[in-house]
Amino acid sequence: MTDETPPPENETPIQRALRLKAEKLAARPKPPRGGKFQREQAAAARSSSKSKPWMTR
């Protein structure tokens, strides 16, 4: 694994680990937003909420 960004001169090992972790997480592929799964989850929440009036906001 290569280190693309130049580290600050006074970076501690913990700060370096956190920076590398953040870069690694940012490089991961993101799941699609607003797809079929999200619509199905929203529909299920709406249909079950009619029988639970105390769950309204």
DRENGU-345111 format. One record per atom (N, C-alpha, C): residue in one letter; x, y, z. Coordinates in steps of 0.1 Angstrom, whole numbers, plus 5000, padded with zeros to 4 digits. Each point is the difference from the previous one (the first is absolute). Example, Ala and Ser with C-alpha at 12.3 -4.5 7.8 and 13.67 -1.06 7.14 Angstrom:
<pts>
{r a&east 5132&north 4943&up 5078}
{r a&east 4991&north 5012&up 5000}
{r a&east 5009&north 5012&up 5000}
{r s&east 4996&north 5011&up 4993}
{r s&east 5009&north 5011&up 5000}
{r s&east 4992&north 5011&up 5008}
</pts>
This chain:
<pts>
{r m&east 5008&north 4988&up 5000}
{r m&east 4992&north 5012&up 5000}
{r m&east 5009&north 5012&up 5000}
{r t&east 4997&north 5009&up 4991}
{r t&east 5008&north 5012&up 4999}
{r t&east 4994&north 5012&up 5007}
{r d&east 5008&north 5009&up 5005}
{r d&east 4995&north 5011&up 5007}
{r d&east 5000&north 5012&up 4990}
{r e&east 4989&north 5004&up 4995}
{r e&east 4999&north 5011&up 4990}
{r e&east 5002&north 5014&up 5006}
{r t&east 4993&north 5002&up 5011}
{r t&east 5001&north 5014&up 5006}
{r t&east 5012&north 5001&up 5008}
{r p&east 5007&north 5012&up 4999}
{r p&east 5012&north 5002&up 5009}
{r p&east 4995&north 5002&up 5014}
{r p&east 5006&north 4993&up 5010}
{r p&east 4996&north 5001&up 5014}
{r p&east 5005&north 5013&up 5006}
{r p&east 4993&north 5006&up 5009}
{r p&east 5006&north 5012&up 5007}
{r p&east 5013&north 4996&up 5007}
{r e&east 5008&north 5010&up 5002}
{r e&east 5014&north 4997&up 5006}
{r e&east 4999&north 4996&up 5015}
{r n&east 4989&north 5004&up 5007}
{r n&east 4999&north 4997&up 5014}
{r n&east 4989&north 4990&up 5003}
{r e&east 4998&north 4991&up 4991}
{r e&east 4989&north 4990&up 5001}
{r e&east 5004&north 4988&up 5009}
{r t&east 4991&north 4997&up 5010}
{r t&east 5003&north 4989&up 5009}
{r t&east 4996&north 4987&up 4993}
{r p&east 5004&north 4988&up 5005}
{r p&east 4996&north 4988&up 4994}
{r p&east 4985&north 4998&up 5000}
{r i&east 4993&north 5004&up 5011}
{r i&east 4986&north 4998&up 5000}
{r i&east 4993&north 5009&up 4990}
{r q&east 5005&north 5013&up 4999}
{r q&east 4994&north 5008&up 4990}
{r q&east 5002&north 4995&up 4986}
{r r&east 5012&north 4994&up 4997}
{r r&east 5003&north 4994&up 4987}
{r r&east 4990&north 4988&up 4998}
{r a&east 4998&north 4992&up 5010}
{r a&east 4991&north 4988&up 4998}
{r a&east 4986&north 5005&up 4997}
{r l&east 4995&north 5011&up 5007}
{r l&east 4987&north 5005&up 4998}
{r l&east 4998&north 5006&up 4986}
{r r&east 5011&north 5007&up 4995}
{r r&east 5000&north 5006&up 4987}
{r r&east 4999&north 4989&up 4989}
{r l&east 5008&north 4990&up 5002}
{r l&east 5000&north 4989&up 4990}
{r l&east 4987&north 4992&up 5000}
{r k&east 4994&north 4998&up 5012}
{r k&east 4987&north 4994&up 5001}
{r k&east 4990&north 5008&up 4993}
{r a&east 5000&north 5013&up 5002}
{r a&east 4990&north 5009&up 4994}
{r a&east 5001&north 4999&up 4984}
{r e&east 5013&north 5000&up 4996}
{r e&east 5002&north 5000&up 4985}
{r e&east 4995&north 4986&up 4995}
{r k&east 5003&north 4990&up 5007}
{r k&east 4996&north 4986&up 4995}
{r k&east 4985&north 4999&up 5000}
{r l&east 4993&north 5006&up 5010}
{r l&east 4985&north 4999&up 5000}
{r l&east 4994&north 5009&up 4989}
{r a&east 5007&north 5012&up 4997}
{r a&east 4995&north 5008&up 4990}
{r a&east 5002&north 4994&up 4986}
{r a&east 5009&north 4991&up 4998}
{r a&east 5003&north 4994&up 4987}
{r a&east 4991&north 4988&up 4997}
{r r&east 4992&north 4996&up 5011}
{r r&east 4991&north 4988&up 4997}
{r r&east 4989&north 5004&up 4991}
{r p&east 4995&north 4991&up 4992}
{r p&east 4988&north 5003&up 4992}
{r p&east 4988&north 5003&up 5008}
{r k&east 4993&north 5010&up 4996}
{r k&east 4988&north 5004&up 5008}
{r k&east 4988&north 4992&up 4995}
{r p&east 4990&north 4996&up 5009}
{r p&east 4988&north 4993&up 4995}
{r p&east 4991&north 5010&up 4992}
{r p&east 4992&north 4995&up 4991}
{r p&east 4991&north 5009&up 4993}
{r p&east 4990&north 5006&up 5009}
{r r&east 4997&north 5013&up 4997}
{r r&east 4991&north 5007&up 5008}
{r r&east 4986&north 5001&up 4994}
{r g&east 4990&north 4997&up 5008}
{r g&east 4986&north 5002&up 4995}
{r g&east 4996&north 4988&up 4990}
{r g&east 5006&north 4989&up 5002}
{r g&east 4996&north 4988&up 4992}
{r g&east 4988&north 4993&up 5004}
{r k&east 4998&north 4988&up 4995}
{r k&east 4989&north 4992&up 5002}
{r k&east 4999&north 4996&up 5015}
{r f&east 5011&north 4997&up 5006}
{r f&east 5000&north 4996&up 5014}
{r f&east 4995&north 5011&up 5009}
{r q&east 5004&north 5012&up 4998}
{r q&east 4996&north 5011&up 5008}
{r q&east 4985&north 5003&up 4998}
{r r&east 4995&north 4998&up 4988}
{r r&east 4985&north 5002&up 4998}
{r r&east 4992&north 4989&up 5007}
{r e&east 5006&north 4988&up 4999}
{r e&east 4993&north 4989&up 5007}
{r e&east 4999&north 5002&up 5015}
{r q&east 5011&north 5004&up 5006}
{r q&east 5001&north 5003&up 5014}
{r q&east 4990&north 5011&up 5004}
{r a&east 4999&north 5010&up 4992}
{r a&east 4991&north 5011&up 5003}
{r a&east 4986&north 4996&up 4999}
{r a&east 4997&north 4992&up 4990}
{r a&east 4986&north 4995&up 4998}
{r a&east 4996&north 4991&up 5012}
{r a&east 5009&north 4991&up 5005}
{r a&east 4997&north 4992&up 5011}
{r a&east 4998&north 5008&up 5012}
{r a&east 5008&north 5010&up 5002}
{r a&east 4998&north 5009&up 5012}
{r a&east 4986&north 5007&up 5000}
{r r&east 4997&north 5005&up 4988}
{r r&east 4987&north 5007&up 4999}
{r r&east 4988&north 4990&up 5002}
{r s&east 5001&north 4988&up 4994}
{r s&east 4988&north 4991&up 5002}
{r s&east 4999&north 4995&up 5014}
{r s&east 5011&north 4998&up 5007}
{r s&east 4998&north 4995&up 5014}
{r s&east 4997&north 5011&up 5010}
{r s&east 5002&north 5013&up 4996}
{r s&east 4997&north 5011&up 5009}
{r s&east 4985&north 5003&up 5001}
{r k&east 4992&north 4995&up 4991}
{r k&east 4986&north 5003&up 5001}
{r k&east 4993&north 4993&up 5011}
{r s&east 5006&north 4989&up 5004}
{r s&east 4994&north 4992&up 5011}
{r s&east 5006&north 5004&up 5014}
{r k&east 5009&north 5010&up 4999}
{r k&east 5007&north 5004&up 5013}
{r k&east 4999&north 5016&up 5001}
{r p&east 4989&north 5005&up 5004}
{r p&east 4999&north 5015&up 5000}
{r p&east 5009&north 5006&up 5010}
{r w&east 5005&north 4993&up 5010}
{r w&east 5009&north 5006&up 5010}
{r w&east 5014&north 5002&up 4995}
{r m&east 5003&north 4994&up 4988}
{r m&east 5013&north 5001&up 4994}
{r m&east 5002&north 5013&up 4991}
{r t&east 4989&north 5008&up 4999}
{r t&east 5001&north 5012&up 4992}
{r t&east 5009&north 5010&up 5006}
{r r&east 5006&north 5009&up 4992}
{r r&east 5009&north 5010&up 5005}
{r r&east 4992&north 5012&up 5006}
</pts>
